Amino acid sequence: MKNKKKYLLLLLCLPLLMTGCKKIPQLQDGKQVIVEVNGKQFTAEEFFDELKEAGGTGVLINLVSNYITEQELTDEMEKDAKEQAKAEYDQMYAMYANQWNDFLNYNGLTNGEQLLEVIEESYKQNAVLENYLKNDVITEEEIQEYYDENIYGEITVRHILITPEVEDDMTDDEKTEAKNKALEEAKSLLEQIKNSDNKEEKITELAKEKSDDTGTASEGGLLVNITNESGLVEEFWEASLNLGVGELTAEPVETEFGYHIIYKVSQNEKPALDTVRDRVLDNLTTEMLSATNASQVYWAGLREKYNMVIYDDVIKEAYDSTMKNLNKETE
């Protein structure tokens, strides 16, 4: 974001530098004079050549991206971007309130309005990029594949968590002993449930008494309508998915939190693709943008969609070289 802020500030300054004077001296060949020192005149052409070498490609591409953003941005997208930017701005202010001016100066800004503008621009460009991916990049085949492999009917389970009593200052042997003790307790509880006439009733009872999951113990270990998108650790989700309704895990399931006993209460039918299409697109977009340099690479595609042509050889060479390197790193 720091580089982006600098680009934005440079963009704000460039119009002043290039067009701020109403009357500009002219050389005989028509070149505009920007500044004169001891009789030596520096022209706009010389100034432009220096800018090209000193990050001019990034400034120009940012100008193009801002233009595309203006064309693509809907009222709803802009409203959402402003709301998200304001929320992030407020978080920053709360975090750095006591050093606010220092924080702004460190980021090359003079006031909060500039910071809010930078954040807003970032959210707007991200919204436009996501919209481009959803409408122009992601294929129907990719949507179907993601749906087939990643969308499940919601599952309801009950579980008991037994957490080993491990302290940081324990020796490795002591930690192993604590883990073994927790595992044995989990196995004992599992046997009690297996031998009961009503497994769900028994796991509910034992969860209230024994479970270390404070978020669900009082509800008998109940987790309702979970999916692979519920933020559960993978081992827990996979174990829940592979159970039949009314089944218990054969052994306690180990996760980073300890040992789980899981009983599957129910599983809904897999939802139709049409009902979860937006969710699938959101997830695919998030996945795609999480790759290294993905945003820059997909922005290049969006600029190509707008038929961007770079006529200046120096800038074109720098841009093509940058995109070639980004594509290599993304592969």
C-alpha positions as CSV (number, residue, x, y, z in Angstrom):
1,M,0.0,0.0,0.0
2,K,2.9,2.3,0.7
3,N,4.0,2.3,-3.0
4,K,0.4,2.9,-4.0
5,K,0.2,5.9,-1.7
6,K,3.3,7.4,-3.3
7,Y,2.0,6.8,-6.8
8,L,-1.3,8.5,-5.9
9,L,0.6,11.5,-4.4
10,L,2.7,11.7,-7.5
11,L,-0.4,11.6,-9.7
12,L,-1.8,14.5,-7.7
13,C,1.4,16.5,-8.2
14,L,1.9,15.8,-11.8
15,P,-0.9,18.0,-13.1
16,L,0.5,20.9,-11.1
17,L,4.0,20.3,-12.4
18,M,3.0,19.9,-16.0
19,T,0.2,22.5,-16.4
20,G,0.4,24.7,-13.3
21,C,1.6,27.8,-15.2
22,K,-0.6,29.7,-17.6
23,K,2.3,31.1,-19.6
24,I,5.2,28.8,-20.4
25,P,8.2,30.1,-22.4
26,Q,8.7,28.3,-25.7
27,L,12.0,27.3,-27.4
28,Q,12.2,27.8,-31.1
29,D,11.6,24.1,-31.8
30,G,8.4,24.3,-29.8
31,K,9.6,22.5,-26.6
32,Q,8.1,23.8,-23.4
33,V,10.5,25.1,-20.8
34,I,9.9,23.9,-17.3
35,V,12.7,25.6,-15.5
36,E,15.7,27.8,-16.2
37,V,19.0,27.9,-14.1
38,N,21.7,30.4,-15.0
39,G,20.5,30.6,-18.6
40,K,20.2,26.8,-18.9
41,Q,16.7,25.8,-19.9
42,F,15.2,22.4,-19.0
43,T,12.3,21.3,-21.2
44,A,9.1,19.4,-20.6
45,E,10.5,16.7,-22.9
46,E,13.7,16.3,-20.7
47,F,11.5,16.3,-17.6
48,F,9.3,13.6,-19.1
49,D,12.3,11.4,-20.0
50,E,13.6,11.6,-16.5
51,L,10.1,10.7,-15.1
52,K,10.0,7.7,-17.3
53,E,13.3,6.4,-15.9
54,A,12.3,7.1,-12.3
55,G,9.1,5.1,-11.9
56,G,7.1,6.6,-14.7
57,T,5.8,3.3,-15.9
58,G,4.1,2.7,-12.5
59,V,2.6,6.2,-12.5
60,L,1.2,5.8,-16.0
61,I,-0.2,2.3,-15.4
62,N,-1.9,3.6,-12.2
63,L,-3.5,6.4,-14.3
64,V,-4.8,3.8,-16.7
65,S,-6.1,1.6,-13.8
66,N,-7.8,4.6,-12.3
67,Y,-9.6,5.3,-15.6
68,I,-10.7,1.7,-16.0
69,T,-11.9,1.7,-12.4
70,E,-14.1,4.8,-13.1
71,Q,-15.6,3.1,-16.1
72,E,-16.3,-0.2,-14.4
73,L,-17.4,0.9,-11.0
74,T,-21.1,0.7,-10.2
75,D,-22.9,2.8,-7.6
76,E,-23.2,-0.2,-5.4
77,M,-19.6,-1.1,-5.7
78,E,-18.5,2.4,-4.9
79,K,-20.8,2.6,-1.9
80,D,-19.4,-0.7,-0.5
81,A,-15.8,0.5,-1.2
82,K,-16.4,3.7,0.7
83,E,-18.0,1.9,3.7
84,Q,-15.1,-0.6,3.8
85,A,-12.5,2.1,3.4
86,K,-14.0,4.2,6.2
87,A,-14.1,1.1,8.5
88,E,-10.4,0.4,7.8
89,Y,-9.5,4.1,8.3
90,D,-11.3,4.2,11.6
91,Q,-9.3,1.1,12.7
92,M,-6.1,2.7,11.7
93,Y,-7.0,5.9,13.6
94,A,-7.9,3.9,16.7
95,M,-4.6,2.1,16.5
96,Y,-2.4,5.1,15.8
97,A,-4.4,7.9,17.4
98,N,-1.6,9.0,19.7
99,Q,1.0,9.1,16.9
100,W,-1.4,10.0,14.1
101,N,0.7,12.8,12.4
102,D,3.8,10.6,12.7
103,F,1.9,7.7,11.1
104,L,0.7,10.0,8.2
105,N,4.2,11.5,7.7
106,Y,5.8,8.0,7.6
107,N,3.4,7.1,4.8
108,G,4.1,10.2,2.8
109,L,0.7,11.8,3.7
110,T,-0.1,15.2,5.2
111,N,-3.7,14.6,6.4
112,G,-6.3,11.9,7.0
113,E,-8.3,12.9,3.9
114,Q,-5.4,11.8,1.7
115,L,-5.2,8.5,3.6
116,L,-8.9,7.8,3.2
117,E,-8.7,8.6,-0.5
118,V,-5.9,6.1,-0.9
119,I,-7.8,3.4,1.0
120,E,-11.0,4.0,-1.0
121,E,-9.1,3.8,-4.3
122,S,-7.6,0.4,-3.2
123,Y,-11.1,-1.0,-2.4
124,K,-12.6,0.4,-5.6
125,Q,-9.9,-1.2,-7.7
126,N,-10.2,-4.5,-5.9
127,A,-14.0,-4.5,-6.4
128,V,-13.5,-3.9,-10.1
129,L,-10.9,-6.6,-10.4
130,E,-13.2,-9.1,-8.6
131,N,-16.0,-8.2,-10.9
132,Y,-13.7,-8.8,-13.9
133,L,-12.7,-12.2,-12.7
134,K,-16.3,-13.2,-12.1
135,N,-17.6,-12.1,-15.4
136,D,-14.6,-12.5,-17.8
137,V,-12.1,-14.9,-16.4
138,I,-13.8,-17.7,-14.4
139,T,-15.3,-20.3,-16.7
140,E,-18.4,-22.4,-16.3
141,E,-16.2,-25.5,-16.1
142,E,-14.3,-24.0,-13.2
143,I,-17.5,-23.1,-11.4
144,Q,-18.9,-26.7,-11.9
145,E,-15.6,-28.2,-10.8
146,Y,-15.5,-26.1,-7.6
147,Y,-19.1,-26.9,-6.9
148,D,-18.5,-30.7,-7.4
149,E,-15.4,-30.8,-5.1
150,N,-16.1,-28.2,-2.5
151,I,-19.8,-27.7,-1.8
152,Y,-21.5,-30.0,0.7
153,G,-24.8,-30.3,2.4
154,E,-24.7,-28.7,5.9
155,I,-23.8,-31.1,8.7
156,T,-24.9,-31.1,12.4
157,V,-22.7,-32.9,14.9
158,R,-22.2,-33.3,18.6
159,H,-18.6,-33.5,20.0
160,I,-16.5,-33.8,23.1
161,L,-13.1,-32.1,23.2
162,I,-10.4,-33.3,25.7
163,T,-7.5,-30.9,25.8
164,P,-4.1,-32.1,27.1
165,E,-3.0,-30.1,30.2
166,V,0.3,-29.0,28.6
167,E,2.4,-26.1,29.9
168,D,5.2,-24.3,28.0
169,D,7.7,-25.0,30.7
170,M,7.1,-28.8,30.6
171,T,9.8,-31.2,29.3
172,D,9.0,-33.2,26.2
173,D,8.4,-36.3,28.3
174,E,5.9,-34.4,30.5
175,K,4.1,-33.1,27.4
176,T,3.9,-36.5,25.9
177,E,2.5,-37.9,29.2
178,A,-0.1,-35.2,29.3
179,K,-1.2,-35.9,25.7
180,N,-1.4,-39.6,26.5
181,K,-3.5,-38.9,29.6
182,A,-5.9,-36.8,27.5
183,L,-6.1,-39.5,24.8
184,E,-6.9,-42.2,27.3
185,E,-9.7,-40.1,28.8
186,A,-11.1,-39.5,25.4
187,K,-11.0,-43.2,24.6
188,S,-12.8,-44.0,27.9
189,L,-15.6,-41.5,27.1
190,L,-15.9,-42.9,23.6
191,E,-16.3,-46.5,25.0
192,Q,-19.1,-45.2,27.3
193,I,-20.9,-43.7,24.4
194,K,-20.5,-46.8,22.2
195,N,-21.9,-49.0,24.9
196,S,-24.9,-46.8,25.6
197,D,-28.4,-47.5,24.3
198,N,-28.8,-43.9,23.0
199,K,-25.5,-42.6,21.7
200,E,-26.7,-39.0,21.0
201,E,-28.2,-38.8,24.5
202,K,-25.0,-40.1,26.1
203,I,-22.6,-37.8,24.2
204,T,-24.8,-34.9,25.0
205,E,-24.7,-35.8,28.7
206,L,-20.9,-36.3,28.7
207,A,-20.2,-33.2,26.6
208,K,-21.9,-31.1,29.3
209,E,-19.8,-32.7,32.0
210,K,-16.4,-33.3,30.4
211,S,-15.9,-31.3,27.2
212,D,-13.2,-28.7,27.2
213,D,-14.8,-26.8,24.3
214,T,-16.4,-24.0,26.4
215,G,-18.3,-22.7,23.3
216,T,-20.4,-25.9,22.9
217,A,-20.2,-27.8,26.2
218,S,-23.3,-26.3,27.7
219,E,-25.2,-27.2,24.5
220,G,-24.1,-30.8,24.7
221,G,-21.3,-30.3,22.2
222,L,-23.7,-29.3,19.5
223,L,-22.4,-27.7,16.2
224,V,-25.2,-26.9,13.8
225,N,-25.1,-26.7,10.0
226,I,-21.3,-26.8,9.6
227,T,-19.6,-27.0,6.2
228,N,-16.0,-26.9,4.9
229,E,-16.4,-23.1,4.9
230,S,-17.2,-22.9,8.7
231,G,-13.6,-22.3,9.7
232,L,-13.2,-25.7,11.5
233,V,-9.8,-27.4,11.5
234,E,-9.5,-29.8,8.6
235,E,-9.2,-32.9,10.7
236,F,-12.5,-32.2,12.4
237,W,-14.3,-31.4,9.2
238,E,-13.0,-34.5,7.4
239,A,-14.0,-36.8,10.2
240,S,-17.5,-35.2,10.4
241,L,-17.9,-35.5,6.6
242,N,-16.9,-39.2,6.5
243,L,-19.3,-40.3,9.2
244,G,-22.7,-41.7,8.4
245,V,-25.7,-40.1,10.2
246,G,-26.0,-41.7,13.6
247,E,-22.3,-42.8,13.6
248,L,-19.4,-42.1,16.0
249,T,-15.8,-41.7,15.2
250,A,-14.1,-45.1,15.7
251,E,-11.2,-43.4,17.6
252,P,-10.7,-39.9,19.1
253,V,-9.8,-37.4,16.4
254,E,-6.6,-35.5,17.1
255,T,-6.4,-31.8,16.2
256,E,-4.3,-28.9,17.4
257,F,-6.8,-28.4,20.2
258,G,-6.7,-31.9,21.5
259,Y,-8.8,-35.1,21.1
260,H,-12.4,-35.0,19.7
261,I,-15.2,-37.6,19.9
262,I,-17.6,-36.8,17.1
263,Y,-21.2,-38.0,16.6
264,K,-23.0,-37.1,13.4
265,V,-26.6,-36.0,14.0
266,S,-27.7,-35.1,10.4
267,Q,-26.6,-34.0,7.0
268,N,-28.6,-31.9,4.6
269,E,-28.8,-32.5,0.9
270,K,-26.2,-30.8,-1.3
271,P,-27.6,-27.4,-2.4
272,A,-28.3,-26.9,-6.1
273,L,-25.6,-25.0,-8.0
274,D,-27.9,-22.1,-8.8
275,T,-28.5,-21.4,-5.1
276,V,-24.8,-21.2,-4.2
277,R,-23.4,-19.8,-7.5
278,D,-22.5,-16.4,-5.9
279,R,-20.8,-18.2,-3.1
280,V,-18.8,-20.3,-5.5
281,L,-17.8,-17.3,-7.5
282,D,-16.7,-15.4,-4.3
283,N,-14.6,-18.4,-3.1
284,L,-13.0,-18.9,-6.6
285,T,-12.2,-15.2,-6.8
286,T,-10.6,-15.3,-3.3
287,E,-8.6,-18.3,-4.3
288,M,-7.4,-16.8,-7.5
289,L,-6.3,-13.5,-5.9
290,S,-4.4,-15.3,-3.1
291,A,-1.8,-16.4,-5.6
292,T,1.5,-14.6,-5.8
293,N,1.3,-11.4,-7.9
294,A,-2.3,-12.4,-8.9
295,S,-3.7,-8.9,-8.7
296,Q,-1.1,-7.4,-10.9
297,V,-1.4,-10.2,-13.5
298,Y,-5.2,-10.0,-13.6
299,W,-5.1,-6.2,-13.8
300,A,-2.9,-6.7,-16.9
301,G,-5.8,-8.8,-18.4
302,L,-8.3,-6.1,-17.6
303,R,-6.1,-3.4,-19.2
304,E,-5.8,-5.7,-22.3
305,K,-9.6,-5.9,-22.4
306,Y,-9.6,-2.1,-22.7
307,N,-7.2,-2.4,-25.6
308,M,-4.4,-0.5,-23.8
309,V,-1.5,0.3,-26.3
310,I,1.7,1.9,-25.0
311,Y,3.4,4.0,-27.7
312,D,6.4,5.1,-25.8
313,D,9.2,2.6,-26.3
314,V,10.9,3.1,-22.9
315,I,7.6,2.7,-20.9
316,K,6.5,-0.3,-23.1
317,E,9.8,-2.1,-22.6
318,A,9.6,-1.6,-18.8
319,Y,5.9,-2.6,-18.7
320,D,6.4,-5.8,-20.8
321,S,9.5,-6.8,-18.8
322,T,7.6,-6.3,-15.5
323,M,4.6,-8.4,-16.7
324,K,6.9,-11.1,-18.0
325,N,8.6,-11.5,-14.6
326,L,5.2,-11.4,-12.8
327,N,3.8,-14.1,-15.0
328,K,6.9,-16.3,-14.3
329,E,6.6,-15.9,-10.6
330,T,2.9,-16.7,-10.7
331,E,3.3,-19.9,-12.7
